[in-house]
Amino acid sequence: MKLRPSLLLALAFVSLVGMSSCVREYTCQCGITYTGQPGLPDSSTKEYPVKDTKKKAKSICEGNSFTSEQNGITTTEHCYLY
């Protein structure tokens, strides 16, 4: 039985896709806290989807973490992938 070149190409593509890194949708969760003065908003949490490989999604998500200070108020956002 002879295989056509187009069929061989299709089989090669399927096998390469099967061996590549899995792109999935992950959830990034960020907790936001405010400190430094009375009467500031309560802590809050936000979530958003990240569609990539797990390693890249984690890097993107955790890259959104930050701490800033302005007028005596410190805002901290800590993000993690789950």
N, C-alpha and C positions, 0 to 999 in steps of 0.2 A: 504494500500500500504506500503510495507516494503522497507526501503532504505538500500542499501548495505553499508558496512563500508567504502569502498573506496569513495563512493559518499558523505558520511557524512564528511569524511576527506577533500575532495576537497571543500565542502561548507564552512567548518570551516576555511580553508586556505584563501579562497576568502574574507571572512568576516574580517579576521585579516589584510589582506593586505589593505582592504578598510579603516580600522580604523588607520593604521599606518601613520606616518609623510610622507608627500609628498616629494619625491626626484625629483627635477627639475634642469634644467640647467639655471643658472643665469650668468650675465655678470659682471665682476669686471673691473672697470675702474680706472686707476692710472694716476695721473698727476705728471709730473716730472719737477722741476724747479732747476735752478742753479743760485747762487748768490755769490758775493764776489769779482769779478774781471771783468773788461770790456772784451768784446769779447767772452763770454761764449755762448754755444748753446742756442737757443730759448727753451722756455718751450715746452714740448711734452706730448702726451697722448698715453697710450697703453691700450688695452682691451684684456681680455682673459676669456674663459668660466670656470665656477665652477659648478660642478654637485654634489649637496648634498641637504640636507634640508635647508630651508632659514636661520635658525639660525646658522648652521654650515658653510654655504657658506659665510655669512657675517663675521663670525669670521676668516675664512681662508683669505678672501679678505682683510679685514682691518688689519690683522696681517702682511701684506706685506708693510704697511706704515713705513717709516723710515726717519730720518734725519742724515746725516753724514757730517763731515768736514775734508778736507784734503788739505794741502798747501793753506789755506785761501779761499778755494772754498767750499761752502755749497751746498749739494745736498739734496733736499727734495722730497720725493715721498709720495703722499697722495692717498690712495686707498679707494674706496667705492663701494658698491654693488648696482646695479640697474637692 
